[in-house]
Amino acid sequence: MATIQIAVDAPFCTKKEFLRRTGWSSASLDRAIKRGEIPMLEKKGKSSSVLINLVKLFERSAEQQV
């Protein structure tokens, strides 16, 4: 069985950075977040940024590989 290694340049990114990297629309990202498909870091306060947990997202993706 092959081993998958994923290099992550940052553990988290903002929604804006995620949109830039993926080319998704903001509406598509918001829908995926509401459905629980995109793991998020809990916000610390009302003014804190929404951060996407890239490590968990990549882990989920790796688990889906056959």
mmJSON file of the N, C-alpha and C atoms, coordinates in Angstrom:
{"data_MODEL":{"atom_site":{
"group_PDB":["ATOM","ATOM","ATOM","ATOM","ATOM","ATOM","ATOM","ATOM","ATOM","ATOM","ATOM","ATOM","ATOM","ATOM","ATOM","ATOM","ATOM","ATOM","ATOM","ATOM","ATOM","ATOM","ATOM","ATOM","ATOM","ATOM","ATOM","ATOM","ATOM","ATOM","ATOM","ATOM","ATOM","ATOM","ATOM","ATOM","ATOM","ATOM","ATOM","ATOM","ATOM","ATOM","ATOM","ATOM","ATOM","ATOM","ATOM","ATOM","ATOM","ATOM","ATOM","ATOM","ATOM","ATOM","ATOM","ATOM","ATOM","ATOM","ATOM","ATOM","ATOM","ATOM","ATOM","ATOM","ATOM","ATOM","ATOM","ATOM","ATOM","ATOM","ATOM","ATOM","ATOM","ATOM","ATOM","ATOM","ATOM","ATOM","ATOM","ATOM","ATOM","ATOM","ATOM","ATOM","ATOM","ATOM","ATOM","ATOM","ATOM","ATOM","ATOM","ATOM","ATOM","ATOM","ATOM","ATOM","ATOM","ATOM","ATOM","ATOM","ATOM","ATOM","ATOM","ATOM","ATOM","ATOM","ATOM","ATOM","ATOM","ATOM","ATOM","ATOM","ATOM","ATOM","ATOM","ATOM","ATOM","ATOM","ATOM","ATOM","ATOM","ATOM","ATOM","ATOM","ATOM","ATOM","ATOM","ATOM","ATOM","ATOM","ATOM","ATOM","ATOM","ATOM","ATOM","ATOM","ATOM","ATOM","ATOM","ATOM","ATOM","ATOM","ATOM","ATOM","ATOM","ATOM","ATOM","ATOM","ATOM","ATOM","ATOM","ATOM","ATOM","ATOM","ATOM","ATOM","ATOM","ATOM","ATOM","ATOM","ATOM","ATOM","ATOM","ATOM","ATOM","ATOM","ATOM","ATOM","ATOM","ATOM","ATOM","ATOM","ATOM","ATOM","ATOM","ATOM","ATOM","ATOM","ATOM","ATOM","ATOM","ATOM","ATOM","ATOM","ATOM","ATOM","ATOM","ATOM","ATOM","ATOM","ATOM","ATOM","ATOM","ATOM","ATOM","ATOM","ATOM","ATOM"],
"id":[1,2,3,4,5,6,7,8,9,10,11,12,13,14,15,16,17,18,19,20,21,22,23,24,25,26,27,28,29,30,31,32,33,34,35,36,37,38,39,40,41,42,43,44,45,46,47,48,49,50,51,52,53,54,55,56,57,58,59,60,61,62,63,64,65,66,67,68,69,70,71,72,73,74,75,76,77,78,79,80,81,82,83,84,85,86,87,88,89,90,91,92,93,94,95,96,97,98,99,100,101,102,103,104,105,106,107,108,109,110,111,112,113,114,115,116,117,118,119,120,121,122,123,124,125,126,127,128,129,130,131,132,133,134,135,136,137,138,139,140,141,142,143,144,145,146,147,148,149,150,151,152,153,154,155,156,157,158,159,160,161,162,163,164,165,166,167,168,169,170,171,172,173,174,175,176,177,178,179,180,181,182,183,184,185,186,187,188,189,190,191,192,193,194,195,196,197,198],
"type_symbol":["N","C","C","N","C","C","N","C","C","N","C","C","N","C","C","N","C","C","N","C","C","N","C","C","N","C","C","N","C","C","N","C","C","N","C","C","N","C","C","N","C","C","N","C","C","N","C","C","N","C","C","N","C","C","N","C","C","N","C","C","N","C","C","N","C","C","N","C","C","N","C","C","N","C","C","N","C","C","N","C","C","N","C","C","N","C","C","N","C","C","N","C","C","N","C","C","N","C","C","N","C","C","N","C","C","N","C","C","N","C","C","N","C","C","N","C","C","N","C","C","N","C","C","N","C","C","N","C","C","N","C","C","N","C","C","N","C","C","N","C","C","N","C","C","N","C","C","N","C","C","N","C","C","N","C","C","N","C","C","N","C","C","N","C","C","N","C","C","N","C","C","N","C","C","N","C","C","N","C","C","N","C","C","N","C","C","N","C","C","N","C","C","N","C","C","N","C","C"],
"label_atom_id":["N","CA","C","N","CA","C","N","CA","C","N","CA","C","N","CA","C","N","CA","C","N","CA","C","N","CA","C","N","CA","C","N","CA","C","N","CA","C","N","CA","C","N","CA","C","N","CA","C","N","CA","C","N","CA","C","N","CA","C","N","CA","C","N","CA","C","N","CA","C","N","CA","C","N","CA","C","N","CA","C","N","CA","C","N","CA","C","N","CA","C","N","CA","C","N","CA","C","N","CA","C","N","CA","C","N","CA","C","N","CA","C","N","CA","C","N","CA","C","N","CA","C","N","CA","C","N","CA","C","N","CA","C","N","CA","C","N","CA","C","N","CA","C","N","CA","C","N","CA","C","N","CA","C","N","CA","C","N","CA","C","N","CA","C","N","CA","C","N","CA","C","N","CA","C","N","CA","C","N","CA","C","N","CA","C","N","CA","C","N","CA","C","N","CA","C","N","CA","C","N","CA","C","N","CA","C","N","CA","C","N","CA","C","N","CA","C","N","CA","C","N","CA","C","N","CA","C","N","CA","C"],
"label_alt_id":[null,null,null,null,null,null,null,null,null,null,null,null,null,null,null,null,null,null,null,null,null,null,null,null,null,null,null,null,null,null,null,null,null,null,null,null,null,null,null,null,null,null,null,null,null,null,null,null,null,null,null,null,null,null,null,null,null,null,null,null,null,null,null,null,null,null,null,null,null,null,null,null,null,null,null,null,null,null,null,null,null,null,null,null,null,null,null,null,null,null,null,null,null,null,null,null,null,null,null,null,null,null,null,null,null,null,null,null,null,null,null,null,null,null,null,null,null,null,null,null,null,null,null,null,null,null,null,null,null,null,null,null,null,null,null,null,null,null,null,null,null,null,null,null,null,null,null,null,null,null,null,null,null,null,null,null,null,null,null,null,null,null,null,null,null,null,null,null,null,null,null,null,null,null,null,null,null,null,null,null,null,null,null,null,null,null,null,null,null,null,null,null,null,null,null,null,null,null],
"label_comp_id":["MET","MET","MET","ALA","ALA","ALA","THR","THR","THR","ILE","ILE","ILE","GLN","GLN","GLN","ILE","ILE","ILE","ALA","ALA","ALA","VAL","VAL","VAL","ASP","ASP","ASP","ALA","ALA","ALA","PRO","PRO","PRO","PHE","PHE","PHE","CYS","CYS","CYS","THR","THR","THR","LYS","LYS","LYS","LYS","LYS","LYS","GLU","GLU","GLU","PHE","PHE","PHE","LEU","LEU","LEU","ARG","ARG","ARG","ARG","ARG","ARG","THR","THR","THR","GLY","GLY","GLY","TRP","TRP","TRP","SER","SER","SER","SER","SER","SER","ALA","ALA","ALA","SER","SER","SER","LEU","LEU","LEU","ASP","ASP","ASP","ARG","ARG","ARG","ALA","ALA","ALA","ILE","ILE","ILE","LYS","LYS","LYS","ARG","ARG","ARG","GLY","GLY","GLY","GLU","GLU","GLU","ILE","ILE","ILE","PRO","PRO","PRO","MET","MET","MET","LEU","LEU","LEU","GLU","GLU","GLU","LYS","LYS","LYS","LYS","LYS","LYS","GLY","GLY","GLY","LYS","LYS","LYS","SER","SER","SER","SER","SER","SER","SER","SER","SER","VAL","VAL","VAL","LEU","LEU","LEU","ILE","ILE","ILE","ASN","ASN","ASN","LEU","LEU","LEU","VAL","VAL","VAL","LYS","LYS","LYS","LEU","LEU","LEU","PHE","PHE","PHE","GLU","GLU","GLU","ARG","ARG","ARG","SER","SER","SER","ALA","ALA","ALA","GLU","GLU","GLU","GLN","GLN","GLN","GLN","GLN","GLN","VAL","VAL","VAL"],
"label_asym_id":["A","A","A","A","A","A","A","A","A","A","A","A","A","A","A","A","A","A","A","A","A","A","A","A","A","A","A","A","A","A","A","A","A","A","A","A","A","A","A","A","A","A","A","A","A","A","A","A","A","A","A","A","A","A","A","A","A","A","A","A","A","A","A","A","A","A","A","A","A","A","A","A","A","A","A","A","A","A","A","A","A","A","A","A","A","A","A","A","A","A","A","A","A","A","A","A","A","A","A","A","A","A","A","A","A","A","A","A","A","A","A","A","A","A","A","A","A","A","A","A","A","A","A","A","A","A","A","A","A","A","A","A","A","A","A","A","A","A","A","A","A","A","A","A","A","A","A","A","A","A","A","A","A","A","A","A","A","A","A","A","A","A","A","A","A","A","A","A","A","A","A","A","A","A","A","A","A","A","A","A","A","A","A","A","A","A","A","A","A","A","A","A","A","A","A","A","A","A"],
"label_entity_id":["1","1","1","1","1","1","1","1","1","1","1","1","1","1","1","1","1","1","1","1","1","1","1","1","1","1","1","1","1","1","1","1","1","1","1","1","1","1","1","1","1","1","1","1","1","1","1","1","1","1","1","1","1","1","1","1","1","1","1","1","1","1","1","1","1","1","1","1","1","1","1","1","1","1","1","1","1","1","1","1","1","1","1","1","1","1","1","1","1","1","1","1","1","1","1","1","1","1","1","1","1","1","1","1","1","1","1","1","1","1","1","1","1","1","1","1","1","1","1","1","1","1","1","1","1","1","1","1","1","1","1","1","1","1","1","1","1","1","1","1","1","1","1","1","1","1","1","1","1","1","1","1","1","1","1","1","1","1","1","1","1","1","1","1","1","1","1","1","1","1","1","1","1","1","1","1","1","1","1","1","1","1","1","1","1","1","1","1","1","1","1","1","1","1","1","1","1","1"],
"label_seq_id":[1,1,1,2,2,2,3,3,3,4,4,4,5,5,5,6,6,6,7,7,7,8,8,8,9,9,9,10,10,10,11,11,11,12,12,12,13,13,13,14,14,14,15,15,15,16,16,16,17,17,17,18,18,18,19,19,19,20,20,20,21,21,21,22,22,22,23,23,23,24,24,24,25,25,25,26,26,26,27,27,27,28,28,28,29,29,29,30,30,30,31,31,31,32,32,32,33,33,33,34,34,34,35,35,35,36,36,36,37,37,37,38,38,38,39,39,39,40,40,40,41,41,41,42,42,42,43,43,43,44,44,44,45,45,45,46,46,46,47,47,47,48,48,48,49,49,49,50,50,50,51,51,51,52,52,52,53,53,53,54,54,54,55,55,55,56,56,56,57,57,57,58,58,58,59,59,59,60,60,60,61,61,61,62,62,62,63,63,63,64,64,64,65,65,65,66,66,66],
"pdbx_PDB_ins_code":[null,null,null,null,null,null,null,null,null,null,null,null,null,null,null,null,null,null,null,null,null,null,null,null,null,null,null,null,null,null,null,null,null,null,null,null,null,null,null,null,null,null,null,null,null,null,null,null,null,null,null,null,null,null,null,null,null,null,null,null,null,null,null,null,null,null,null,null,null,null,null,null,null,null,null,null,null,null,null,null,null,null,null,null,null,null,null,null,null,null,null,null,null,null,null,null,null,null,null,null,null,null,null,null,null,null,null,null,null,null,null,null,null,null,null,null,null,null,null,null,null,null,null,null,null,null,null,null,null,null,null,null,null,null,null,null,null,null,null,null,null,null,null,null,null,null,null,null,null,null,null,null,null,null,null,null,null,null,null,null,null,null,null,null,null,null,null,null,null,null,null,null,null,null,null,null,null,null,null,null,null,null,null,null,null,null,null,null,null,null,null,null,null,null,null,null,null,null],
"Cartn_x":[0.839,0.0,0.887,0.559,1.336,1.039,2.035,1.886,1.765,0.803,0.6,1.229,2.046,2.624,2.159,1.642,1.14,1.909,2.466,3.169,2.217,2.016,1.12,1.964,1.81,2.627,2.154,0.89,0.343,-0.817,-0.975,-2.053,-3.446,-3.525,-4.802,-4.678,-5.815,-5.83,-7.178,-7.21,-8.455,-9.346,-10.606,-11.516,-10.998,-10.497,-9.992,-8.843,-7.921,-6.784,-7.251,-8.208,-8.745,-9.385,-10.138,-10.772,-9.72,-8.653,-7.576,-6.915,-6.654,-5.965,-6.814,-8.115,-8.972,-9.734,-9.959,-10.767,-12.26,-12.646,-14.06,-14.698,-16.02,-16.752,-17.004,-17.25,-17.529,-18.796,-19.791,-21.047,-20.824,-19.993,-19.695,-18.994,-18.049,-17.34,-18.299,-19.145,-20.104,-21.03,-21.487,-22.346,-21.588,-20.34,-19.536,-19.28,-19.067,-18.867,-20.144,-21.297,-22.577,-22.867,-22.45,-22.665,-21.632,-20.638,-19.611,-18.522,-18.433,-17.434,-16.062,-16.024,-14.774,-14.564,-13.507,-13.275,-12.786,-13.37,-13.06,-12.454,-11.639,-11.131,-12.175,-12.48,-13.469,-13.0,-13.92,-13.598,-13.463,-12.48,-12.242,-13.132,-13.591,-14.438,-15.147,-16.016,-16.797,-15.929,-14.826,-13.99,-12.864,-12.747,-11.668,-11.996,-10.969,-11.131,-11.604,-12.342,-12.724,-11.507,-11.07,-9.905,-10.287,-9.807,-10.044,-8.891,-9.217,-8.223,-7.741,-6.62,-6.098,-5.58,-5.009,-4.488,-5.622,-6.715,-7.86,-8.48,-8.535,-9.082,-8.245,-6.919,-6.036,-6.104,-6.255,-6.403,-7.659,-8.761,-10.014,-9.845,-9.173,-8.958,-8.12,-7.082,-6.206,-6.962,-7.884,-8.667,-9.585,-9.974,-10.879,-10.162,-8.841,-8.077,-8.197,-8.236,-8.332,-7.045],
"Cartn_y":[-1.178,0.0,1.246,2.184,3.416,4.357,5.132,6.141,7.505,8.274,9.609,10.621,11.509,12.596,13.914,14.764,16.06,17.151,18.081,19.218,20.411,20.937,22.072,23.294,24.365,25.562,26.379,26.227,26.913,26.075,25.976,25.144,25.739,27.058,27.744,28.796,29.173,30.318,31.013,32.249,33.015,32.564,32.961,32.658,33.275,34.508,35.203,34.425,33.927,33.161,31.827,31.177,29.914,30.124,31.209,31.516,31.767,32.469,32.739,31.439,30.549,29.294,28.335,28.302,27.301,27.797,29.103,29.635,29.481,29.053,28.921,30.296,30.334,31.569,31.65,32.851,33.052,32.299,32.301,31.602,30.096,29.531,28.094,27.744,28.582,28.337,28.433,29.439,29.593,28.386,27.857,26.667,25.459,25.278,24.147,24.244,25.448,25.646,25.29,25.751,25.458,23.965,23.239,21.79,21.021,21.72,21.063,20.408,20.751,20.148,20.797,22.005,22.74,22.937,22.356,22.5,23.905,24.452,25.817,25.815,26.823,27.075,27.928,27.596,28.377,29.812,30.739,32.159,32.481,33.313,33.714,34.89,35.657,36.809,37.28,38.255,38.755,39.362,39.985,40.668,39.796,38.557,37.697,37.164,36.846,36.351,34.904,34.543,33.153,32.453,31.365,30.636,29.212,28.769,27.414,26.538,25.388,24.451,23.584,23.969,23.255,21.868,21.705,20.397,19.382,19.737,18.825,18.583,19.615,19.469,18.484,18.608,17.699,16.283,16.155,14.825,14.143,14.875,14.323,13.895,14.72,14.402,13.145,13.007,11.838,10.565,10.653,9.49,9.008,9.887,9.522,8.844,8.893,8.286,6.762,6.151,4.688,4.132],
"Cartn_z":[0.0,0.0,0.0,-0.812,-0.932,0.229,0.601,1.638,0.97,1.434,0.888,1.831,1.286,2.064,1.462,2.324,1.878,2.607,1.863,2.455,2.494,3.673,3.862,4.185,3.415,3.645,4.841,5.223,6.396,6.926,8.241,8.774,8.575,8.45,8.28,7.188,6.601,5.686,5.802,5.379,5.385,4.225,4.288,3.184,1.891,1.979,0.789,0.153,0.969,0.452,-0.127,0.519,0.014,-1.358,-1.5,-2.788,-3.859,-3.501,-4.457,-4.901,-3.949,-4.263,-5.084,-4.808,-5.435,-6.654,-6.747,-7.836,-7.606,-6.417,-6.085,-5.989,-6.12,-5.847,-4.342,-3.873,-2.453,-2.04,-2.905,-2.606,-2.486,-3.356,-3.29,-1.988,-1.583,-0.328,0.851,0.863,1.959,2.058,0.921,0.935,1.479,1.049,1.515,3.018,3.514,4.954,5.709,5.223,5.887,5.915,4.871,4.81,5.628,6.173,6.979,6.159,4.888,4.007,4.139,4.672,4.849,6.351,6.921,8.365,8.715,9.747,10.163,11.565,11.827,13.167,13.876,15.127,15.853,16.015,15.787,15.94,17.422,17.752,19.137,19.548,18.593,18.883,17.632,17.787,16.655,15.562,15.95,14.959,14.405,14.885,14.389,12.997,12.252,10.883,10.879,9.847,9.627,9.036,9.671,9.188,8.821,7.682,7.193,7.65,8.215,8.716,7.549,6.956,5.789,6.145,7.325,7.727,7.764,8.419,8.507,7.129,6.302,4.952,4.138,4.216,3.482,4.041,5.365,5.971,5.44,5.403,4.876,3.42,2.651,1.237,1.079,1.892,1.813,2.185,3.136,3.551,2.438,1.533,0.446,-0.71,-0.728,-1.816,-1.759,-2.909,-2.989,-3.533],
"occupancy":[1.0,1.0,1.0,1.0,1.0,1.0,1.0,1.0,1.0,1.0,1.0,1.0,1.0,1.0,1.0,1.0,1.0,1.0,1.0,1.0,1.0,1.0,1.0,1.0,1.0,1.0,1.0,1.0,1.0,1.0,1.0,1.0,1.0,1.0,1.0,1.0,1.0,1.0,1.0,1.0,1.0,1.0,1.0,1.0,1.0,1.0,1.0,1.0,1.0,1.0,1.0,1.0,1.0,1.0,1.0,1.0,1.0,1.0,1.0,1.0,1.0,1.0,1.0,1.0,1.0,1.0,1.0,1.0,1.0,1.0,1.0,1.0,1.0,1.0,1.0,1.0,1.0,1.0,1.0,1.0,1.0,1.0,1.0,1.0,1.0,1.0,1.0,1.0,1.0,1.0,1.0,1.0,1.0,1.0,1.0,1.0,1.0,1.0,1.0,1.0,1.0,1.0,1.0,1.0,1.0,1.0,1.0,1.0,1.0,1.0,1.0,1.0,1.0,1.0,1.0,1.0,1.0,1.0,1.0,1.0,1.0,1.0,1.0,1.0,1.0,1.0,1.0,1.0,1.0,1.0,1.0,1.0,1.0,1.0,1.0,1.0,1.0,1.0,1.0,1.0,1.0,1.0,1.0,1.0,1.0,1.0,1.0,1.0,1.0,1.0,1.0,1.0,1.0,1.0,1.0,1.0,1.0,1.0,1.0,1.0,1.0,1.0,1.0,1.0,1.0,1.0,1.0,1.0,1.0,1.0,1.0,1.0,1.0,1.0,1.0,1.0,1.0,1.0,1.0,1.0,1.0,1.0,1.0,1.0,1.0,1.0,1.0,1.0,1.0,1.0,1.0,1.0,1.0,1.0,1.0,1.0,1.0,1.0],
"B_iso_or_equiv":[0.0,0.0,0.0,0.0,0.0,0.0,0.0,0.0,0.0,0.0,0.0,0.0,0.0,0.0,0.0,0.0,0.0,0.0,0.0,0.0,0.0,0.0,0.0,0.0,0.0,0.0,0.0,0.0,0.0,0.0,0.0,0.0,0.0,0.0,0.0,0.0,0.0,0.0,0.0,0.0,0.0,0.0,0.0,0.0,0.0,0.0,0.0,0.0,0.0,0.0,0.0,0.0,0.0,0.0,0.0,0.0,0.0,0.0,0.0,0.0,0.0,0.0,0.0,0.0,0.0,0.0,0.0,0.0,0.0,0.0,0.0,0.0,0.0,0.0,0.0,0.0,0.0,0.0,0.0,0.0,0.0,0.0,0.0,0.0,0.0,0.0,0.0,0.0,0.0,0.0,0.0,0.0,0.0,0.0,0.0,0.0,0.0,0.0,0.0,0.0,0.0,0.0,0.0,0.0,0.0,0.0,0.0,0.0,0.0,0.0,0.0,0.0,0.0,0.0,0.0,0.0,0.0,0.0,0.0,0.0,0.0,0.0,0.0,0.0,0.0,0.0,0.0,0.0,0.0,0.0,0.0,0.0,0.0,0.0,0.0,0.0,0.0,0.0,0.0,0.0,0.0,0.0,0.0,0.0,0.0,0.0,0.0,0.0,0.0,0.0,0.0,0.0,0.0,0.0,0.0,0.0,0.0,0.0,0.0,0.0,0.0,0.0,0.0,0.0,0.0,0.0,0.0,0.0,0.0,0.0,0.0,0.0,0.0,0.0,0.0,0.0,0.0,0.0,0.0,0.0,0.0,0.0,0.0,0.0,0.0,0.0,0.0,0.0,0.0,0.0,0.0,0.0,0.0,0.0,0.0,0.0,0.0,0.0],
"pdbx_formal_charge":[null,null,null,null,null,null,null,null,null,null,null,null,null,null,null,null,null,null,null,null,null,null,null,null,null,null,null,null,null,null,null,null,null,null,null,null,null,null,null,null,null,null,null,null,null,null,null,null,null,null,null,null,null,null,null,null,null,null,null,null,null,null,null,null,null,null,null,null,null,null,null,null,null,null,null,null,null,null,null,null,null,null,null,null,null,null,null,null,null,null,null,null,null,null,null,null,null,null,null,null,null,null,null,null,null,null,null,null,null,null,null,null,null,null,null,null,null,null,null,null,null,null,null,null,null,null,null,null,null,null,null,null,null,null,null,null,null,null,null,null,null,null,null,null,null,null,null,null,null,null,null,null,null,null,null,null,null,null,null,null,null,null,null,null,null,null,null,null,null,null,null,null,null,null,null,null,null,null,null,null,null,null,null,null,null,null,null,null,null,null,null,null,null,null,null,null,null,null],
"auth_seq_id":[1,1,1,2,2,2,3,3,3,4,4,4,5,5,5,6,6,6,7,7,7,8,8,8,9,9,9,10,10,10,11,11,11,12,12,12,13,13,13,14,14,14,15,15,15,16,16,16,17,17,17,18,18,18,19,19,19,20,20,20,21,21,21,22,22,22,23,23,23,24,24,24,25,25,25,26,26,26,27,27,27,28,28,28,29,29,29,30,30,30,31,31,31,32,32,32,33,33,33,34,34,34,35,35,35,36,36,36,37,37,37,38,38,38,39,39,39,40,40,40,41,41,41,42,42,42,43,43,43,44,44,44,45,45,45,46,46,46,47,47,47,48,48,48,49,49,49,50,50,50,51,51,51,52,52,52,53,53,53,54,54,54,55,55,55,56,56,56,57,57,57,58,58,58,59,59,59,60,60,60,61,61,61,62,62,62,63,63,63,64,64,64,65,65,65,66,66,66],
"auth_comp_id":["MET","MET","MET","ALA","ALA","ALA","THR","THR","THR","ILE","ILE","ILE","GLN","GLN","GLN","ILE","ILE","ILE","ALA","ALA","ALA","VAL","VAL","VAL","ASP","ASP","ASP","ALA","ALA","ALA","PRO","PRO","PRO","PHE","PHE","PHE","CYS","CYS","CYS","THR","THR","THR","LYS","LYS","LYS","LYS","LYS","LYS","GLU","GLU","GLU","PHE","PHE","PHE","LEU","LEU","LEU","ARG","ARG","ARG","ARG","ARG","ARG","THR","THR","THR","GLY","GLY","GLY","TRP","TRP","TRP","SER","SER","SER","SER","SER","SER","ALA","ALA","ALA","SER","SER","SER","LEU","LEU","LEU","ASP","ASP","ASP","ARG","ARG","ARG","ALA","ALA","ALA","ILE","ILE","ILE","LYS","LYS","LYS","ARG","ARG","ARG","GLY","GLY","GLY","GLU","GLU","GLU","ILE","ILE","ILE","PRO","PRO","PRO","MET","MET","MET","LEU","LEU","LEU","GLU","GLU","GLU","LYS","LYS","LYS","LYS","LYS","LYS","GLY","GLY","GLY","LYS","LYS","LYS","SER","SER","SER","SER","SER","SER","SER","SER","SER","VAL","VAL","VAL","LEU","LEU","LEU","ILE","ILE","ILE","ASN","ASN","ASN","LEU","LEU","LEU","VAL","VAL","VAL","LYS","LYS","LYS","LEU","LEU","LEU","PHE","PHE","PHE","GLU","GLU","GLU","ARG","ARG","ARG","SER","SER","SER","ALA","ALA","ALA","GLU","GLU","GLU","GLN","GLN","GLN","GLN","GLN","GLN","VAL","VAL","VAL"],
"auth_asym_id":["A","A","A","A","A","A","A","A","A","A","A","A","A","A","A","A","A","A","A","A","A","A","A","A","A","A","A","A","A","A","A","A","A","A","A","A","A","A","A","A","A","A","A","A","A","A","A","A","A","A","A","A","A","A","A","A","A","A","A","A","A","A","A","A","A","A","A","A","A","A","A","A","A","A","A","A","A","A","A","A","A","A","A","A","A","A","A","A","A","A","A","A","A","A","A","A","A","A","A","A","A","A","A","A","A","A","A","A","A","A","A","A","A","A","A","A","A","A","A","A","A","A","A","A","A","A","A","A","A","A","A","A","A","A","A","A","A","A","A","A","A","A","A","A","A","A","A","A","A","A","A","A","A","A","A","A","A","A","A","A","A","A","A","A","A","A","A","A","A","A","A","A","A","A","A","A","A","A","A","A","A","A","A","A","A","A","A","A","A","A","A","A","A","A","A","A","A","A"],
"auth_atom_id":["N","CA","C","N","CA","C","N","CA","C","N","CA","C","N","CA","C","N","CA","C","N","CA","C","N","CA","C","N","CA","C","N","CA","C","N","CA","C","N","CA","C","N","CA","C","N","CA","C","N","CA","C","N","CA","C","N","CA","C","N","CA","C","N","CA","C","N","CA","C","N","CA","C","N","CA","C","N","CA","C","N","CA","C","N","CA","C","N","CA","C","N","CA","C","N","CA","C","N","CA","C","N","CA","C","N","CA","C","N","CA","C","N","CA","C","N","CA","C","N","CA","C","N","CA","C","N","CA","C","N","CA","C","N","CA","C","N","CA","C","N","CA","C","N","CA","C","N","CA","C","N","CA","C","N","CA","C","N","CA","C","N","CA","C","N","CA","C","N","CA","C","N","CA","C","N","CA","C","N","CA","C","N","CA","C","N","CA","C","N","CA","C","N","CA","C","N","CA","C","N","CA","C","N","CA","C","N","CA","C","N","CA","C","N","CA","C","N","CA","C","N","CA","C","N","CA","C","N","CA","C"],
"pdbx_PDB_model_num":[1,1,1,1,1,1,1,1,1,1,1,1,1,1,1,1,1,1,1,1,1,1,1,1,1,1,1,1,1,1,1,1,1,1,1,1,1,1,1,1,1,1,1,1,1,1,1,1,1,1,1,1,1,1,1,1,1,1,1,1,1,1,1,1,1,1,1,1,1,1,1,1,1,1,1,1,1,1,1,1,1,1,1,1,1,1,1,1,1,1,1,1,1,1,1,1,1,1,1,1,1,1,1,1,1,1,1,1,1,1,1,1,1,1,1,1,1,1,1,1,1,1,1,1,1,1,1,1,1,1,1,1,1,1,1,1,1,1,1,1,1,1,1,1,1,1,1,1,1,1,1,1,1,1,1,1,1,1,1,1,1,1,1,1,1,1,1,1,1,1,1,1,1,1,1,1,1,1,1,1,1,1,1,1,1,1,1,1,1,1,1,1,1,1,1,1,1,1]
}}}
